Amino acid sequence: MDNNAAERAIRPLTVGRKNWGNIDTIRGAETSVIIYSLVKSVKANNLRIYNYMELLLTELPKLADDTSRDFVQNLLP
């Protein structure tokens, strides 16, 4: 038996740990968690990360004045 699957699953966390040392505020940490979770959801749904993030970054500014936030369901992966 081997643990390759487990090692592959935690590799992004261990590689990112050095990068996350630069996050020195709670708000920065919360933002990082949101982005990381979103990227993992995109991967889980077999979407292209770059294309999805590009879509979000072009569509969200257009919807900034929408106070109902009903559009969020349409933008989820």
HTML snippet that shows the backbone in 3Dmol.js (N, CA, C, O; Angstrom):
<script src="https://3Dmol.org/build/3Dmol-min.js"></script>
<div id="view" style="width:600px;height:400px;position:relative"></div>
<script>
const pdb = `
ATOM      1  N   MET A   1       0.852  -1.185   0.000  1.00  0.00           N
ATOM      2  CA  MET A   1       0.000   0.000   0.000  1.00  0.00           C
ATOM      3  C   MET A   1       0.892   1.241   0.000  1.00  0.00           C
ATOM      4  O   MET A   1       2.014   1.238   0.508  1.00  0.00           O
ATOM      5  N   ASP A   2       0.351   2.282  -0.583  1.00  0.00           N
ATOM      6  CA  ASP A   2       1.069   3.552  -0.553  1.00  0.00           C
ATOM      7  C   ASP A   2       0.093   4.667  -0.169  1.00  0.00           C
ATOM      8  O   ASP A   2      -1.117   4.453  -0.088  1.00  0.00           O
ATOM      9  N   ASN A   3       0.631   5.824   0.059  1.00  0.00           N
ATOM     10  CA  ASN A   3      -0.219   6.946   0.451  1.00  0.00           C
ATOM     11  C   ASN A   3      -0.105   8.089  -0.556  1.00  0.00           C
ATOM     12  O   ASN A   3      -0.207   9.258  -0.182  1.00  0.00           O
ATOM     13  N   ASN A   4       0.103   7.759  -1.821  1.00  0.00           N
ATOM     14  CA  ASN A   4       0.247   8.782  -2.846  1.00  0.00           C
ATOM     15  C   ASN A   4      -0.981   9.691  -2.938  1.00  0.00           C
ATOM     16  O   ASN A   4      -0.846  10.902  -3.115  1.00  0.00           O
ATOM     17  N   ALA A   5      -2.155   9.120  -2.819  1.00  0.00           N
ATOM     18  CA  ALA A   5      -3.369   9.936  -2.912  1.00  0.00           C
ATOM     19  C   ALA A   5      -3.422  10.958  -1.785  1.00  0.00           C
ATOM     20  O   ALA A   5      -3.776  12.117  -2.000  1.00  0.00           O
ATOM     21  N   ALA A   6      -3.070  10.519  -0.586  1.00  0.00           N
ATOM     22  CA  ALA A   6      -3.076  11.442   0.556  1.00  0.00           C
ATOM     23  C   ALA A   6      -2.011  12.517   0.386  1.00  0.00           C
ATOM     24  O   ALA A   6      -2.249  13.685   0.692  1.00  0.00           O
ATOM     25  N   GLU A   7      -0.849  12.127  -0.097  1.00  0.00           N
ATOM     26  CA  GLU A   7       0.223  13.108  -0.302  1.00  0.00           C
ATOM     27  C   GLU A   7      -0.158  14.128  -1.374  1.00  0.00           C
ATOM     28  O   GLU A   7       0.120  15.318  -1.226  1.00  0.00           O
ATOM     29  N   ARG A   8      -0.789  13.669  -2.444  1.00  0.00           N
ATOM     30  CA  ARG A   8      -1.227  14.599  -3.497  1.00  0.00           C
ATOM     31  C   ARG A   8      -2.293  15.552  -2.974  1.00  0.00           C
ATOM     32  O   ARG A   8      -2.331  16.717  -3.371  1.00  0.00           O
ATOM     33  N   ALA A   9      -3.147  15.076  -2.097  1.00  0.00           N
ATOM     34  CA  ALA A   9      -4.224  15.915  -1.571  1.00  0.00           C
ATOM     35  C   ALA A   9      -3.705  17.040  -0.695  1.00  0.00           C
ATOM     36  O   ALA A   9      -4.275  18.132  -0.702  1.00  0.00           O
ATOM     37  N   ILE A  10      -2.638  16.804   0.061  1.00  0.00           N
ATOM     38  CA  ILE A  10      -2.138  17.834   0.972  1.00  0.00           C
ATOM     39  C   ILE A  10      -1.003  18.658   0.389  1.00  0.00           C
ATOM     40  O   ILE A  10      -0.589  19.649   0.991  1.00  0.00           O
ATOM     41  N   ARG A  11      -0.493  18.264  -0.777  1.00  0.00           N
ATOM     42  CA  ARG A  11       0.636  18.985  -1.366  1.00  0.00           C
ATOM     43  C   ARG A  11       0.348  20.480  -1.547  1.00  0.00           C
ATOM     44  O   ARG A  11       1.196  21.292  -1.176  1.00  0.00           O
ATOM     45  N   PRO A  12      -0.809  20.888  -2.099  1.00  0.00           N
ATOM     46  CA  PRO A  12      -1.049  22.339  -2.243  1.00  0.00           C
ATOM     47  C   PRO A  12      -1.009  23.078  -0.909  1.00  0.00           C
ATOM     48  O   PRO A  12      -0.586  24.233  -0.845  1.00  0.00           O
ATOM     49  N   LEU A  13      -1.442  22.418   0.141  1.00  0.00           N
ATOM     50  CA  LEU A  13      -1.421  23.068   1.456  1.00  0.00           C
ATOM     51  C   LEU A  13       0.000  23.264   1.958  1.00  0.00           C
ATOM     52  O   LEU A  13       0.336  24.309   2.515  1.00  0.00           O
ATOM     53  N   THR A  14       0.824  22.257   1.756  1.00  0.00           N
ATOM     54  CA  THR A  14       2.185  22.366   2.266  1.00  0.00           C
ATOM     55  C   THR A  14       3.027  23.304   1.416  1.00  0.00           C
ATOM     56  O   THR A  14       3.890  24.006   1.942  1.00  0.00           O
ATOM     57  N   VAL A  15       2.792  23.327   0.123  1.00  0.00           N
ATOM     58  CA  VAL A  15       3.519  24.258  -0.745  1.00  0.00           C
ATOM     59  C   VAL A  15       3.077  25.685  -0.455  1.00  0.00           C
ATOM     60  O   VAL A  15       3.903  26.596  -0.402  1.00  0.00           O
ATOM     61  N   GLY A  16       1.789  25.880  -0.270  1.00  0.00           N
ATOM     62  CA  GLY A  16       1.264  27.218  -0.012  1.00  0.00           C
ATOM     63  C   GLY A  16       1.613  27.771   1.348  1.00  0.00           C
ATOM     64  O   GLY A  16       1.540  28.981   1.560  1.00  0.00           O
ATOM     65  N   ARG A  17       1.984  26.922   2.261  1.00  0.00           N
ATOM     66  CA  ARG A  17       2.273  27.361   3.633  1.00  0.00           C
ATOM     67  C   ARG A  17       3.330  28.456   3.670  1.00  0.00           C
ATOM     68  O   ARG A  17       3.214  29.397   4.454  1.00  0.00           O
ATOM     69  N   LYS A  18       4.353  28.348   2.840  1.00  0.00           N
ATOM     70  CA  LYS A  18       5.391  29.375   2.802  1.00  0.00           C
ATOM     71  C   LYS A  18       4.837  30.696   2.281  1.00  0.00           C
ATOM     72  O   LYS A  18       5.205  31.766   2.766  1.00  0.00           O
ATOM     73  N   ASN A  19       3.959  30.616   1.301  1.00  0.00           N
ATOM     74  CA  ASN A  19       3.362  31.830   0.745  1.00  0.00           C
ATOM     75  C   ASN A  19       2.412  32.488   1.738  1.00  0.00           C
ATOM     76  O   ASN A  19       2.309  33.714   1.780  1.00  0.00           O
ATOM     77  N   TRP A  20       1.726  31.690   2.529  1.00  0.00           N
ATOM     78  CA  TRP A  20       0.747  32.240   3.460  1.00  0.00           C
ATOM     79  C   TRP A  20       1.391  32.938   4.636  1.00  0.00           C
ATOM     80  O   TRP A  20       0.704  33.631   5.386  1.00  0.00           O
ATOM     81  N   GLY A  21       2.684  32.777   4.819  1.00  0.00           N
ATOM     82  CA  GLY A  21       3.391  33.478   5.888  1.00  0.00           C
ATOM     83  C   GLY A  21       3.352  34.984   5.709  1.00  0.00           C
ATOM     84  O   GLY A  21       3.565  35.736   6.659  1.00  0.00           O
ATOM     85  N   ASN A  22       3.077  35.425   4.483  1.00  0.00           N
ATOM     86  CA  ASN A  22       3.006  36.852   4.197  1.00  0.00           C
ATOM     87  C   ASN A  22       1.656  37.467   4.561  1.00  0.00           C
ATOM     88  O   ASN A  22       1.516  38.690   4.560  1.00  0.00           O
ATOM     89  N   ILE A  23       0.679  36.648   4.867  1.00  0.00           N
ATOM     90  CA  ILE A  23      -0.641  37.150   5.239  1.00  0.00           C
ATOM     91  C   ILE A  23      -0.588  37.540   6.706  1.00  0.00           C
ATOM     92  O   ILE A  23      -0.481  36.685   7.585  1.00  0.00           O
ATOM     93  N   ASP A  24      -0.665  38.842   6.959  1.00  0.00           N
ATOM     94  CA  ASP A  24      -0.477  39.297   8.333  1.00  0.00           C
ATOM     95  C   ASP A  24      -1.721  39.952   8.939  1.00  0.00           C
ATOM     96  O   ASP A  24      -1.647  40.556  10.009  1.00  0.00           O
ATOM     97  N   THR A  25      -2.857  39.832   8.259  1.00  0.00           N
ATOM     98  CA  THR A  25      -4.089  40.378   8.826  1.00  0.00           C
ATOM     99  C   THR A  25      -5.186  39.316   8.765  1.00  0.00           C
ATOM    100  O   THR A  25      -5.123  38.385   7.963  1.00  0.00           O
ATOM    101  N   ILE A  26      -6.161  39.470   9.600  1.00  0.00           N
ATOM    102  CA  ILE A  26      -7.303  38.549   9.609  1.00  0.00           C
ATOM    103  C   ILE A  26      -8.059  38.650   8.298  1.00  0.00           C
ATOM    104  O   ILE A  26      -8.461  37.636   7.727  1.00  0.00           O
ATOM    105  N   ARG A  27      -8.253  39.859   7.824  1.00  0.00           N
ATOM    106  CA  ARG A  27      -8.995  40.049   6.568  1.00  0.00           C
ATOM    107  C   ARG A  27      -8.258  39.398   5.392  1.00  0.00           C
ATOM    108  O   ARG A  27      -8.884  38.798   4.518  1.00  0.00           O
ATOM    109  N   GLY A  28      -6.934  39.517   5.374  1.00  0.00           N
ATOM    110  CA  GLY A  28      -6.151  38.869   4.334  1.00  0.00           C
ATOM    111  C   GLY A  28      -6.273  37.360   4.390  1.00  0.00           C
ATOM    112  O   GLY A  28      -6.361  36.699   3.356  1.00  0.00           O
ATOM    113  N   ALA A  29      -6.278  36.816   5.592  1.00  0.00           N
ATOM    114  CA  ALA A  29      -6.430  35.372   5.762  1.00  0.00           C
ATOM    115  C   ALA A  29      -7.820  34.920   5.313  1.00  0.00           C
ATOM    116  O   ALA A  29      -7.951  33.881   4.665  1.00  0.00           O
ATOM    117  N   GLU A  30      -8.850  35.685   5.649  1.00  0.00           N
ATOM    118  CA  GLU A  30     -10.208  35.331   5.239  1.00  0.00           C
ATOM    119  C   GLU A  30     -10.341  35.367   3.718  1.00  0.00           C
ATOM    120  O   GLU A  30     -10.984  34.498   3.128  1.00  0.00           O
ATOM    121  N   THR A  31      -9.734  36.367   3.085  1.00  0.00           N
ATOM    122  CA  THR A  31      -9.773  36.475   1.634  1.00  0.00           C
ATOM    123  C   THR A  31      -9.065  35.291   0.991  1.00  0.00           C
ATOM    124  O   THR A  31      -9.547  34.735   0.005  1.00  0.00           O
ATOM    125  N   SER A  32      -7.925  34.907   1.546  1.00  0.00           N
ATOM    126  CA  SER A  32      -7.179  33.763   1.017  1.00  0.00           C
ATOM    127  C   SER A  32      -8.003  32.479   1.119  1.00  0.00           C
ATOM    128  O   SER A  32      -7.991  31.655   0.204  1.00  0.00           O
ATOM    129  N   VAL A  33      -8.702  32.314   2.212  1.00  0.00           N
ATOM    130  CA  VAL A  33      -9.536  31.127   2.392  1.00  0.00           C
ATOM    131  C   VAL A  33     -10.647  31.091   1.349  1.00  0.00           C
ATOM    132  O   VAL A  33     -10.942  30.035   0.790  1.00  0.00           O
ATOM    133  N   ILE A  34     -11.256  32.224   1.091  1.00  0.00           N
ATOM    134  CA  ILE A  34     -12.333  32.287   0.095  1.00  0.00           C
ATOM    135  C   ILE A  34     -11.802  31.920  -1.288  1.00  0.00           C
ATOM    136  O   ILE A  34     -12.411  31.122  -2.001  1.00  0.00           O
ATOM    137  N   ILE A  35     -10.677  32.499  -1.660  1.00  0.00           N
ATOM    138  CA  ILE A  35     -10.110  32.227  -2.981  1.00  0.00           C
ATOM    139  C   ILE A  35      -9.683  30.761  -3.090  1.00  0.00           C
ATOM    140  O   ILE A  35      -9.940  30.114  -4.105  1.00  0.00           O
ATOM    141  N   TYR A  36      -9.036  30.242  -2.057  1.00  0.00           N
ATOM    142  CA  TYR A  36      -8.591  28.854  -2.071  1.00  0.00           C
ATOM    143  C   TYR A  36      -9.788  27.911  -2.175  1.00  0.00           C
ATOM    144  O   TYR A  36      -9.742  26.943  -2.935  1.00  0.00           O
ATOM    145  N   SER A  37     -10.843  28.173  -1.435  1.00  0.00           N
ATOM    146  CA  SER A  37     -12.039  27.334  -1.490  1.00  0.00           C
ATOM    147  C   SER A  37     -12.690  27.392  -2.863  1.00  0.00           C
ATOM    148  O   SER A  37     -13.151  26.378  -3.387  1.00  0.00           O
ATOM    149  N   LEU A  38     -12.724  28.575  -3.433  1.00  0.00           N
ATOM    150  CA  LEU A  38     -13.309  28.738  -4.757  1.00  0.00           C
ATOM    151  C   LEU A  38     -12.514  27.957  -5.802  1.00  0.00           C
ATOM    152  O   LEU A  38     -13.100  27.285  -6.652  1.00  0.00           O
ATOM    153  N   VAL A  39     -11.205  28.040  -5.744  1.00  0.00           N
ATOM    154  CA  VAL A  39     -10.356  27.313  -6.699  1.00  0.00           C
ATOM    155  C   VAL A  39     -10.547  25.807  -6.535  1.00  0.00           C
ATOM    156  O   VAL A  39     -10.625  25.087  -7.531  1.00  0.00           O
ATOM    157  N   LYS A  40     -10.622  25.322  -5.301  1.00  0.00           N
ATOM    158  CA  LYS A  40     -10.837  23.895  -5.074  1.00  0.00           C
ATOM    159  C   LYS A  40     -12.202  23.452  -5.609  1.00  0.00           C
ATOM    160  O   LYS A  40     -12.324  22.349  -6.142  1.00  0.00           O
ATOM    161  N   SER A  41     -13.226  24.297  -5.476  1.00  0.00           N
ATOM    162  CA  SER A  41     -14.554  23.975  -6.012  1.00  0.00           C
ATOM    163  C   SER A  41     -14.532  23.927  -7.535  1.00  0.00           C
ATOM    164  O   SER A  41     -15.160  23.062  -8.145  1.00  0.00           O
ATOM    165  N   VAL A  42     -13.809  24.856  -8.140  1.00  0.00           N
ATOM    166  CA  VAL A  42     -13.688  24.875  -9.596  1.00  0.00           C
ATOM    167  C   VAL A  42     -12.999  23.606 -10.076  1.00  0.00           C
ATOM    168  O   VAL A  42     -13.433  22.992 -11.051  1.00  0.00           O
ATOM    169  N   LYS A  43     -11.928  23.212  -9.396  1.00  0.00           N
ATOM    170  CA  LYS A  43     -11.224  21.979  -9.753  1.00  0.00           C
ATOM    171  C   LYS A  43     -12.139  20.764  -9.593  1.00  0.00           C
ATOM    172  O   LYS A  43     -12.144  19.873 -10.443  1.00  0.00           O
ATOM    173  N   ALA A  44     -12.904  20.728  -8.520  1.00  0.00           N
ATOM    174  CA  ALA A  44     -13.787  19.597  -8.253  1.00  0.00           C
ATOM    175  C   ALA A  44     -14.875  19.463  -9.318  1.00  0.00           C
ATOM    176  O   ALA A  44     -15.375  18.365  -9.564  1.00  0.00           O
ATOM    177  N   ASN A  45     -15.238  20.573  -9.944  1.00  0.00           N
ATOM    178  CA  ASN A  45     -16.254  20.562 -10.989  1.00  0.00           C
ATOM    179  C   ASN A  45     -15.656  20.477 -12.388  1.00  0.00           C
ATOM    180  O   ASN A  45     -16.352  20.678 -13.383  1.00  0.00           O
ATOM    181  N   ASN A  46     -14.361  20.177 -12.456  1.00  0.00           N
ATOM    182  CA  ASN A  46     -13.653  20.000 -13.729  1.00  0.00           C
ATOM    183  C   ASN A  46     -13.771  21.202 -14.658  1.00  0.00           C
ATOM    184  O   ASN A  46     -13.943  21.052 -15.868  1.00  0.00           O
ATOM    185  N   LEU A  47     -13.675  22.385 -14.083  1.00  0.00           N
ATOM    186  CA  LEU A  47     -13.674  23.614 -14.876  1.00  0.00           C
ATOM    187  C   LEU A  47     -12.254  24.140 -14.983  1.00  0.00           C
ATOM    188  O   LEU A  47     -11.379  23.756 -14.208  1.00  0.00           O
ATOM    189  N   ARG A  48     -12.036  25.005 -15.932  1.00  0.00           N
ATOM    190  CA  ARG A  48     -10.721  25.643 -16.085  1.00  0.00           C
ATOM    191  C   ARG A  48     -10.650  26.828 -15.127  1.00  0.00           C
ATOM    192  O   ARG A  48     -11.473  27.741 -15.187  1.00  0.00           O
ATOM    193  N   ILE A  49      -9.671  26.798 -14.260  1.00  0.00           N
ATOM    194  CA  ILE A  49      -9.556  27.802 -13.206  1.00  0.00           C
ATOM    195  C   ILE A  49      -9.402  29.199 -13.788  1.00  0.00           C
ATOM    196  O   ILE A  49     -10.103  30.123 -13.374  1.00  0.00           O
ATOM    197  N   TYR A  50      -8.496  29.362 -14.738  1.00  0.00           N
ATOM    198  CA  TYR A  50      -8.249  30.689 -15.310  1.00  0.00           C
ATOM    199  C   TYR A  50      -9.511  31.250 -15.953  1.00  0.00           C
ATOM    200  O   TYR A  50      -9.856  32.411 -15.732  1.00  0.00           O
ATOM    201  N   ASN A  51     -10.200  30.441 -16.743  1.00  0.00           N
ATOM    202  CA  ASN A  51     -11.420  30.917 -17.414  1.00  0.00           C
ATOM    203  C   ASN A  51     -12.507  31.286 -16.414  1.00  0.00           C
ATOM    204  O   ASN A  51     -13.204  32.286 -16.586  1.00  0.00           O
ATOM    205  N   TYR A  52     -12.650  30.480 -15.372  1.00  0.00           N
ATOM    206  CA  TYR A  52     -13.678  30.765 -14.368  1.00  0.00           C
ATOM    207  C   TYR A  52     -13.364  32.055 -13.594  1.00  0.00           C
ATOM    208  O   TYR A  52     -14.245  32.885 -13.367  1.00  0.00           O
ATOM    209  N   MET A  53     -12.102  32.205 -13.196  1.00  0.00           N
ATOM    210  CA  MET A  53     -11.731  33.423 -12.465  1.00  0.00           C
ATOM    211  C   MET A  53     -11.871  34.654 -13.351  1.00  0.00           C
ATOM    212  O   MET A  53     -12.275  35.718 -12.882  1.00  0.00           O
ATOM    213  N   GLU A  54     -11.540  34.514 -14.622  1.00  0.00           N
ATOM    214  CA  GLU A  54     -11.712  35.623 -15.560  1.00  0.00           C
ATOM    215  C   GLU A  54     -13.187  35.996 -15.668  1.00  0.00           C
ATOM    216  O   GLU A  54     -13.528  37.178 -15.684  1.00  0.00           O
ATOM    217  N   LEU A  55     -14.058  34.999 -15.740  1.00  0.00           N
ATOM    218  CA  LEU A  55     -15.502  35.249 -15.778  1.00  0.00           C
ATOM    219  C   LEU A  55     -15.946  36.001 -14.527  1.00  0.00           C
ATOM    220  O   LEU A  55     -16.670  36.992 -14.619  1.00  0.00           O
ATOM    221  N   LEU A  56     -15.514  35.534 -13.368  1.00  0.00           N
ATOM    222  CA  LEU A  56     -15.893  36.207 -12.121  1.00  0.00           C
ATOM    223  C   LEU A  56     -15.425  37.660 -12.080  1.00  0.00           C
ATOM    224  O   LEU A  56     -16.173  38.560 -11.698  1.00  0.00           O
ATOM    225  N   LEU A  57     -14.172  37.867 -12.481  1.00  0.00           N
ATOM    226  CA  LEU A  57     -13.606  39.215 -12.398  1.00  0.00           C
ATOM    227  C   LEU A  57     -14.190  40.175 -13.430  1.00  0.00           C
ATOM    228  O   LEU A  57     -14.058  41.390 -13.286  1.00  0.00           O
ATOM    229  N   THR A  58     -14.829  39.648 -14.460  1.00  0.00           N
ATOM    230  CA  THR A  58     -15.505  40.529 -15.419  1.00  0.00           C
ATOM    231  C   THR A  58     -16.974  40.725 -15.073  1.00  0.00           C
ATOM    232  O   THR A  58     -17.531  41.791 -15.333  1.00  0.00           O
ATOM    233  N   GLU A  59     -17.610  39.712 -14.492  1.00  0.00           N
ATOM    234  CA  GLU A  59     -19.041  39.802 -14.199  1.00  0.00           C
ATOM    235  C   GLU A  59     -19.353  40.482 -12.862  1.00  0.00           C
ATOM    236  O   GLU A  59     -20.319  41.238 -12.766  1.00  0.00           O
ATOM    237  N   LEU A  60     -18.556  40.223 -11.845  1.00  0.00           N
ATOM    238  CA  LEU A  60     -18.847  40.792 -10.522  1.00  0.00           C
ATOM    239  C   LEU A  60     -18.878  42.325 -10.505  1.00  0.00           C
ATOM    240  O   LEU A  60     -19.763  42.893  -9.864  1.00  0.00           O
ATOM    241  N   PRO A  61     -17.954  43.017 -11.179  1.00  0.00           N
ATOM    242  CA  PRO A  61     -18.050  44.486 -11.180  1.00  0.00           C
ATOM    243  C   PRO A  61     -19.345  44.998 -11.813  1.00  0.00           C
ATOM    244  O   PRO A  61     -19.856  46.045 -11.416  1.00  0.00           O
ATOM    245  N   LYS A  62     -19.869  44.279 -12.778  1.00  0.00           N
ATOM    246  CA  LYS A  62     -21.130  44.678 -13.428  1.00  0.00           C
ATOM    247  C   LYS A  62     -22.307  44.556 -12.466  1.00  0.00           C
ATOM    248  O   LYS A  62     -23.311  45.253 -12.615  1.00  0.00           O
ATOM    249  N   LEU A  63     -22.185  43.675 -11.484  1.00  0.00           N
ATOM    250  CA  LEU A  63     -23.280  43.391 -10.560  1.00  0.00           C
ATOM    251  C   LEU A  63     -23.083  44.036  -9.194  1.00  0.00           C
ATOM    252  O   LEU A  63     -23.801  43.710  -8.249  1.00  0.00           O
ATOM    253  N   ALA A  64     -22.137  44.931  -9.080  1.00  0.00           N
ATOM    254  CA  ALA A  64     -21.801  45.522  -7.782  1.00  0.00           C
ATOM    255  C   ALA A  64     -22.959  46.305  -7.163  1.00  0.00           C
ATOM    256  O   ALA A  64     -23.062  46.389  -5.939  1.00  0.00           O
ATOM    257  N   ASP A  65     -23.818  46.872  -7.986  1.00  0.00           N
ATOM    258  CA  ASP A  65     -24.928  47.670  -7.472  1.00  0.00           C
ATOM    259  C   ASP A  65     -26.156  46.839  -7.128  1.00  0.00           C
ATOM    260  O   ASP A  65     -27.116  47.364  -6.564  1.00  0.00           O
ATOM    261  N   ASP A  66     -26.143  45.559  -7.455  1.00  0.00           N
ATOM    262  CA  ASP A  66     -27.268  44.669  -7.168  1.00  0.00           C
ATOM    263  C   ASP A  66     -27.228  44.289  -5.694  1.00  0.00           C
ATOM    264  O   ASP A  66     -26.368  43.515  -5.272  1.00  0.00           O
ATOM    265  N   THR A  67     -28.149  44.828  -4.917  1.00  0.00           N
ATOM    266  CA  THR A  67     -28.143  44.586  -3.467  1.00  0.00           C
ATOM    267  C   THR A  67     -28.798  43.263  -3.080  1.00  0.00           C
ATOM    268  O   THR A  67     -28.643  42.819  -1.942  1.00  0.00           O
ATOM    269  N   SER A  68     -29.520  42.628  -3.988  1.00  0.00           N
ATOM    270  CA  SER A  68     -30.220  41.394  -3.633  1.00  0.00           C
ATOM    271  C   SER A  68     -29.275  40.190  -3.537  1.00  0.00           C
ATOM    272  O   SER A  68     -29.553  39.239  -2.806  1.00  0.00           O
ATOM    273  N   ARG A  69     -28.177  40.231  -4.264  1.00  0.00           N
ATOM    274  CA  ARG A  69     -27.185  39.150  -4.267  1.00  0.00           C
ATOM    275  C   ARG A  69     -27.753  37.828  -4.780  1.00  0.00           C
ATOM    276  O   ARG A  69     -27.167  36.774  -4.529  1.00  0.00           O
ATOM    277  N   ASP A  70     -28.876  37.860  -5.488  1.00  0.00           N
ATOM    278  CA  ASP A  70     -29.440  36.644  -6.078  1.00  0.00           C
ATOM    279  C   ASP A  70     -28.574  36.100  -7.198  1.00  0.00           C
ATOM    280  O   ASP A  70     -28.663  34.917  -7.528  1.00  0.00           O
ATOM    281  N   PHE A  71     -27.748  36.931  -7.780  1.00  0.00           N
ATOM    282  CA  PHE A  71     -26.905  36.519  -8.900  1.00  0.00           C
ATOM    283  C   PHE A  71     -25.794  35.565  -8.489  1.00  0.00           C
ATOM    284  O   PHE A  71     -25.201  34.907  -9.344  1.00  0.00           O
ATOM    285  N   VAL A  72     -25.504  35.476  -7.206  1.00  0.00           N
ATOM    286  CA  VAL A  72     -24.386  34.658  -6.730  1.00  0.00           C
ATOM    287  C   VAL A  72     -24.590  33.187  -7.122  1.00  0.00           C
ATOM    288  O   VAL A  72     -23.631  32.520  -7.510  1.00  0.00           O
ATOM    289  N   GLN A  73     -25.785  32.687  -7.031  1.00  0.00           N
ATOM    290  CA  GLN A  73     -26.063  31.299  -7.386  1.00  0.00           C
ATOM    291  C   GLN A  73     -25.710  30.994  -8.839  1.00  0.00           C
ATOM    292  O   GLN A  73     -25.286  29.884  -9.162  1.00  0.00           O
ATOM    293  N   ASN A  74     -25.889  31.991  -9.720  1.00  0.00           N
ATOM    294  CA  ASN A  74     -25.579  31.791 -11.131  1.00  0.00           C
ATOM    295  C   ASN A  74     -24.081  31.789 -11.410  1.00  0.00           C
ATOM    296  O   ASN A  74     -23.655  31.278 -12.446  1.00  0.00           O
ATOM    297  N   LEU A  75     -23.285  32.339 -10.526  1.00  0.00           N
ATOM    298  CA  LEU A  75     -21.847  32.424 -10.747  1.00  0.00           C
ATOM    299  C   LEU A  75     -21.053  31.323 -10.052  1.00  0.00           C
ATOM    300  O   LEU A  75     -19.846  31.208 -10.266  1.00  0.00           O
ATOM    301  N   LEU A  76     -21.697  30.528  -9.240  1.00  0.00           N
ATOM    302  CA  LEU A  76     -20.984  29.453  -8.546  1.00  0.00           C
ATOM    303  C   LEU A  76     -20.581  28.364  -9.518  1.00  0.00           C
ATOM    304  O   LEU A  76     -21.284  28.135 -10.502  1.00  0.00           O
ATOM    305  N   PRO A  77     -19.465  27.680  -9.274  1.00  0.00           N
ATOM    306  CA  PRO A  77     -19.025  26.616 -10.195  1.00  0.00           C
ATOM    307  C   PRO A  77     -19.985  25.438 -10.210  1.00  0.00           C
ATOM    308  O   PRO A  77     -19.759  24.466 -10.930  1.00  0.00           O
TER     309      PRO A  77
END
`;
const viewer = $3Dmol.createViewer("view");
viewer.addModel(pdb, "pdb");
viewer.setStyle({}, {cartoon: {color: "spectrum"}});
viewer.zoomTo();
viewer.render();
</script>
